[in-house]
Amino acid sequence: MLAPMAGVTDMPFRVLCREMGCPMAVSEMVSAKGYLLAPRDSRAARELLSVAPQEEGAVALQLFGHEGDIMARAAEELTRGGRYAMLDINMGCPVPKIVGNGEGSALMREPVHAAEIVRAVAQASHVPVTVKMRLGFEPGSETYLLLGQLVEESGAAMITLHARTRSQYYEGHADWSAIKKLKERVSIPVVGNGDVASAADALRMLETTGCDGVAVGRAAQGNPWIFEQIRDAMAGRPMREILPREKLDVAMRHARMLAALKGEPVAVREMRRHIVCYVRGMRDAARLRTRVNTLTTLEQLEEALTAFMLGGKGGISKSAAEHDI
């Protein structure tokens, strides 16, 4: 599954990942209080909550907050109508402004309160409720086993464990042994998350931890093909080569879908972070990143990417691009 990432797992990117074989994706996190206070038809709400027809039933909405009644009210409203397959409660976000409000990974400091939130949301939601958590707030205060048991008892249908503490953010190594321990402690499905950068990593996580699924996060940025590669590896099929023409086509389709959803100026700005990932490891990628940061239209973006990926003035040769990929 595609793990939730703020500013990344919006509708256009989820659609691309689904087309590449991703069976389930999780949205960007949505503030329960923010949703209830904002106009329901605001542009921001439409963009954040947008679900494409082809992904209905295959996307989970991630919700964050620290007040059970507010979380429950938002959950009840948001899960009407069948757009979402699941509702995921964020107990893992490490960002200071989220943690400072007692939300995200701060909830791991209060396992009983966190479980009360899960119970309230599970009772209000029209779809199964899941939880995304970390090991704990900091080394030496890991609460994931206790919290795992409590959220299961409170009605959670699945747990995704990012096997790092909050204080690690995304640094260091994920402790996959913790995923195995949680799987052995609870009876609901456990999805492992952390340090899955390739199909081989996904298979190794499944084999060594016994987890029920794998959530891929940062490794999917600029590389939605990773889901196709994982499925091929699981089926014993060889992985195909992704050529520059396909990479260019997918990157520009990504940009156009973003423009249709958010407008061209916003789409071009947001694509800057994605382009960095689409060209990761390619020759002269740093120079392209510098150039992309000055572009303002989709036409300019396509010209720059075409020159870079397929050769031409300011770009690299096709053979060199294929070699680097």
C-alpha positions as CSV (number, residue, x, y, z in Angstrom):
1,M,0.0,0.0,0.0
2,L,1.0,3.6,-0.5
3,A,1.7,5.2,2.9
4,P,0.3,8.7,3.7
5,M,2.6,11.6,3.0
6,A,1.7,15.3,3.5
7,G,2.0,17.2,0.2
8,V,2.5,13.9,-1.8
9,T,-0.4,11.5,-1.6
10,D,-3.0,13.7,-3.2
11,M,-5.4,12.3,-5.7
12,P,-3.2,12.6,-8.8
13,F,-0.3,10.7,-7.3
14,R,-2.5,8.1,-5.8
15,V,-4.1,7.5,-9.2
16,L,-0.6,7.0,-10.8
17,C,0.3,4.5,-8.1
18,R,-2.9,2.6,-8.5
19,E,-2.3,2.3,-12.2
20,M,1.1,0.9,-11.4
21,G,-0.3,-1.9,-9.2
22,C,-0.8,-0.3,-5.8
23,P,-4.0,-1.9,-4.3
24,M,-4.5,0.6,-1.5
25,A,-3.4,4.1,-0.8
26,V,-3.8,6.5,2.1
27,S,-4.6,10.2,1.6
28,E,-2.7,13.2,3.0
29,M,-3.7,13.7,6.6
30,V,-6.8,15.8,7.2
31,S,-7.3,17.8,10.4
32,A,-10.6,16.8,12.0
33,K,-11.1,20.2,13.6
34,G,-10.0,22.0,10.4
35,Y,-12.5,20.1,8.4
36,L,-15.4,20.8,10.7
37,L,-14.6,24.5,10.9
38,A,-13.9,25.2,7.2
39,P,-16.6,25.6,4.6
40,R,-17.4,22.2,3.2
41,D,-17.2,23.5,-0.4
42,S,-14.0,25.4,0.0
43,R,-11.3,24.9,-2.7
44,A,-8.9,23.6,-0.1
45,A,-11.3,21.0,1.1
46,R,-12.2,19.9,-2.4
47,E,-8.5,19.5,-3.3
48,L,-7.6,17.6,-0.1
49,L,-10.6,15.3,-0.1
50,S,-10.7,14.7,-3.9
51,V,-11.1,11.0,-4.9
52,A,-11.0,9.9,-8.5
53,P,-13.6,7.4,-9.7
54,Q,-11.0,4.7,-10.4
55,E,-9.7,4.8,-6.8
56,E,-13.0,4.6,-5.0
57,G,-12.9,1.8,-2.6
58,A,-9.1,1.6,-2.8
59,V,-8.2,4.7,-0.8
60,A,-8.2,5.4,3.0
61,L,-8.7,8.8,4.4
62,Q,-6.2,9.7,7.1
63,L,-7.5,11.9,9.9
64,F,-5.6,13.6,12.8
65,G,-6.7,15.3,16.0
66,H,-6.6,14.8,19.7
67,E,-10.2,15.3,20.8
68,G,-12.4,12.2,20.6
69,D,-15.7,13.9,20.0
70,I,-14.4,16.1,17.2
71,M,-12.6,13.2,15.6
72,A,-15.8,11.2,15.8
73,R,-17.9,14.0,14.2
74,A,-15.5,14.4,11.4
75,A,-15.2,10.7,10.8
76,E,-19.0,10.3,10.6
77,E,-19.3,13.0,8.0
78,L,-16.3,12.1,5.9
79,T,-17.0,8.4,5.7
80,R,-20.6,8.8,4.3
81,G,-21.1,7.9,0.7
82,G,-18.5,5.2,0.2
83,R,-15.6,7.2,-1.2
84,Y,-13.2,5.8,1.3
85,A,-12.4,2.1,2.0
86,M,-11.0,2.9,5.5
87,L,-10.4,5.7,7.9
88,D,-6.9,5.9,9.3
89,I,-6.0,7.7,12.5
90,N,-2.6,9.4,12.5
91,M,-0.6,8.7,15.6
92,G,2.8,8.9,13.9
93,C,3.3,12.4,12.4
94,P,6.5,13.8,14.0
95,V,6.2,17.5,12.8
96,P,6.5,19.9,15.8
97,K,3.4,21.9,15.0
98,I,1.3,18.7,15.0
99,V,3.0,17.3,18.1
100,G,2.7,20.6,19.9
101,N,-1.1,20.4,19.7
102,G,-1.1,16.9,21.2
103,E,-1.7,15.3,17.9
104,G,0.1,12.8,15.7
105,S,2.9,11.0,17.5
106,A,2.2,13.0,20.7
107,L,-0.7,10.6,21.2
108,M,1.7,7.8,21.8
109,R,2.6,9.4,25.1
110,E,-1.0,8.9,26.2
111,P,-2.0,5.3,25.2
112,V,-5.2,5.3,27.1
113,H,-6.4,8.6,25.7
114,A,-5.3,7.5,22.2
115,A,-7.4,4.3,22.6
116,E,-10.4,6.4,23.7
117,I,-10.1,8.4,20.4
118,V,-10.1,5.1,18.4
119,R,-13.2,3.9,20.2
120,A,-15.1,7.1,19.6
121,V,-14.1,7.2,15.9
122,A,-14.8,3.4,15.4
123,Q,-18.3,3.9,16.8
124,A,-19.0,6.9,14.5
125,S,-17.3,5.7,11.3
126,H,-19.1,4.1,8.4
127,V,-16.0,2.2,7.3
128,P,-13.3,0.2,9.2
129,V,-10.9,2.3,11.3
130,T,-7.2,1.8,11.2
131,V,-4.2,3.3,13.1
132,K,-0.8,4.5,11.9
133,M,1.7,4.7,14.7
134,R,5.4,4.7,15.5
135,L,7.4,2.8,18.1
136,G,7.0,5.6,20.7
137,F,7.9,9.1,21.3
138,E,11.6,8.6,21.9
139,P,14.0,5.7,22.6
140,G,13.3,4.2,26.0
141,S,9.7,5.1,25.9
142,E,8.3,2.8,23.3
143,T,4.6,2.3,23.8
144,Y,3.7,0.5,20.5
145,L,2.9,-2.9,22.0
146,L,0.7,-1.5,24.7
147,L,-1.0,1.0,22.3
148,G,-1.4,-1.8,19.8
149,Q,-3.3,-3.9,22.2
150,L,-5.4,-1.0,23.4
151,V,-6.4,0.2,19.9
152,E,-7.3,-3.4,18.9
153,E,-9.6,-3.6,22.0
154,S,-11.1,-0.2,21.1
155,G,-12.1,-1.3,17.6
156,A,-9.2,-0.7,15.3
157,A,-9.3,-3.1,12.3
158,M,-5.6,-2.8,11.3
159,I,-2.4,-1.2,12.5
160,T,0.4,0.3,10.3
161,L,3.7,0.5,12.3
162,H,6.4,2.9,11.1
163,A,9.3,1.2,13.0
164,R,10.9,4.4,14.2
165,T,10.4,6.6,17.2
166,R,9.1,10.2,16.9
167,S,12.6,11.6,17.8
168,Q,14.1,9.7,14.9
169,Y,11.9,11.4,12.4
170,Y,13.1,9.7,9.2
171,E,16.7,9.2,10.2
172,G,18.5,6.1,11.3
173,H,17.2,2.6,10.7
174,A,13.7,1.3,11.1
175,D,13.5,-1.5,13.7
176,W,11.8,-4.3,11.8
177,S,12.0,-6.6,14.8
178,A,9.4,-4.3,16.4
179,I,7.0,-5.1,13.5
180,K,7.4,-8.8,14.2
181,K,6.7,-8.2,17.9
182,L,3.6,-6.3,17.3
183,K,2.3,-8.9,14.8
184,E,2.8,-11.5,17.5
185,R,1.0,-9.4,20.1
186,V,-2.2,-8.4,18.3
187,S,-4.7,-10.4,16.3
188,I,-5.6,-7.7,13.7
189,P,-3.6,-7.2,10.6
190,V,-0.3,-5.4,10.9
191,V,1.3,-3.5,8.0
192,G,5.0,-2.7,8.2
193,N,6.5,0.6,7.3
194,G,10.0,2.0,7.2
195,D,13.1,1.5,5.0
196,V,11.2,-0.2,2.1
197,A,13.2,1.3,-0.8
198,S,12.8,-1.6,-3.3
199,A,10.9,-4.7,-4.2
200,A,13.6,-6.8,-2.5
201,D,13.1,-4.8,0.7
202,A,9.3,-5.4,0.6
203,L,9.8,-9.1,0.2
204,R,12.4,-9.2,3.0
205,M,10.1,-7.3,5.4
206,L,7.2,-9.7,4.7
207,E,9.5,-12.7,5.3
208,T,11.4,-11.5,8.4
209,T,8.5,-9.9,10.3
210,G,5.4,-12.0,9.2
211,C,3.5,-8.8,8.7
212,D,0.3,-8.8,6.7
213,G,1.3,-6.0,4.3
214,V,3.9,-3.4,3.4
215,A,3.4,0.4,3.3
216,V,5.7,2.2,0.9
217,G,6.3,5.9,1.5
218,R,9.3,8.0,0.3
219,A,10.5,5.3,-2.1
220,A,7.3,5.8,-4.2
221,Q,8.0,9.5,-4.7
222,G,8.9,9.9,-8.4
223,N,8.8,6.1,-8.6
224,P,5.2,4.8,-8.7
225,W,6.6,1.8,-10.6
226,I,7.8,0.4,-7.3
227,F,4.4,-1.2,-6.8
228,E,4.5,-2.9,-10.1
229,Q,8.0,-4.1,-9.2
230,I,6.8,-5.5,-5.8
231,R,4.0,-7.3,-7.5
232,D,6.4,-8.8,-10.1
233,A,8.8,-9.8,-7.4
234,M,6.1,-11.5,-5.4
235,A,5.0,-13.4,-8.5
236,G,8.6,-14.4,-9.4
237,R,8.6,-12.3,-12.5
238,P,11.6,-10.3,-13.7
239,M,11.3,-6.5,-13.3
240,R,11.1,-4.6,-16.6
241,E,13.3,-1.5,-17.3
242,I,11.6,1.9,-17.0
243,L,12.8,3.9,-20.1
244,P,13.1,7.7,-20.2
245,R,10.1,8.1,-22.5
246,E,7.8,6.4,-20.0
247,K,9.2,8.3,-17.1
248,L,8.7,11.6,-19.0
249,D,5.1,10.7,-19.9
250,V,4.2,9.8,-16.4
251,A,5.8,12.9,-14.9
252,M,3.9,15.1,-17.3
253,R,0.7,13.3,-16.7
254,H,1.2,13.8,-13.0
255,A,1.7,17.5,-13.7
256,R,-1.4,17.8,-15.8
257,M,-3.6,16.0,-13.3
258,L,-2.3,18.4,-10.6
259,A,-3.1,21.4,-12.8
260,A,-6.6,20.1,-13.4
261,L,-7.1,19.8,-9.6
262,K,-5.2,22.8,-8.3
263,G,-4.6,25.1,-11.2
264,E,-1.4,25.5,-13.3
265,P,0.6,27.8,-11.1
266,V,0.2,25.7,-8.0
267,A,0.8,22.5,-10.0
268,V,4.1,23.7,-11.4
269,R,5.3,24.8,-8.0
270,E,4.3,21.5,-6.4
271,M,5.8,19.4,-9.2
272,R,9.2,20.8,-8.2
273,R,9.4,18.4,-5.3
274,H,8.2,15.5,-7.5
275,I,10.7,16.2,-10.3
276,V,13.5,15.9,-7.8
277,C,12.4,12.4,-7.3
278,Y,11.6,11.5,-10.9
279,V,15.2,12.3,-11.9
280,R,16.9,11.0,-8.8
281,G,20.1,9.2,-9.8
282,M,20.2,10.6,-13.3
283,R,23.2,12.5,-14.7
284,D,23.0,16.3,-14.3
285,A,19.9,15.9,-12.1
286,A,21.1,18.8,-9.9
287,R,21.2,21.2,-12.8
288,L,17.7,20.2,-13.9
289,R,16.4,20.8,-10.4
290,T,17.9,24.3,-10.4
291,R,16.2,25.0,-13.7
292,V,12.8,23.6,-12.7
293,N,12.7,25.9,-9.8
294,T,12.5,28.9,-12.2
295,L,9.7,27.5,-14.4
296,T,6.1,28.8,-14.2
297,T,4.1,26.9,-16.9
298,L,3.4,23.3,-17.9
299,E,4.8,24.1,-21.3
300,Q,8.1,25.2,-19.9
301,L,8.2,22.2,-17.6
302,E,7.6,19.8,-20.4
303,E,10.3,21.4,-22.6
304,A,12.8,21.1,-19.8
305,L,12.0,17.5,-18.9
306,T,12.0,16.5,-22.6
307,A,15.4,18.0,-23.2
308,F,16.7,16.4,-20.1
309,M,15.3,12.9,-20.5
310,L,15.3,12.5,-24.3
311,G,18.3,14.6,-25.3
312,G,18.6,18.0,-26.9
313,K,19.8,21.4,-25.9
314,G,20.6,21.5,-22.2
315,G,19.7,17.8,-21.8
316,I,21.4,14.5,-22.0
317,S,21.4,11.8,-24.7
318,K,18.8,9.1,-24.7
319,S,21.4,6.4,-24.4
320,A,22.9,8.1,-21.4
321,A,19.5,8.5,-19.8
322,E,18.8,4.9,-20.3
323,H,22.1,3.9,-18.8
324,D,21.6,6.1,-15.7
325,I,18.1,4.7,-15.1
